[in-house]
């Protein structure tokens, strides 16, 4: 029967892929939300309607809050995993490191150990 550490190490490619998706999403989604909010605000300003401008400003503020929240969700999840991980003797370190930092040393070592060297040129 395999241990949790072995499960995390042997599935490092899955955790690494999830980490790459999270990295992209935490950057792209906030940018899209901010751009959409700015477009709505621009339309309201061009229409010169005070009620529409007020509504667009509120919408932009809510989108900014959502963008900040989305950006920090992976950090909060990593913090929670780190708190749980210390209570169970670091069994989930590879899983957590691959999700939070897919190019990090712990994840790269686990990946290379189980799936061969990712960089065949020695880099």
Secondary structure, 3 states (H helix, E strand, C coil): CCCHHHHHHHCHHHHHHHHHHHHHHHHHHHHHHHHHHHHHHHHHHHHCCHHHHHHHHHHHHHHHHHHHHHHHHHHHHHHHHHHHHHHCCCCCHHHHHHHHCCCCHHHHHHHHHHHCCCCCCCC
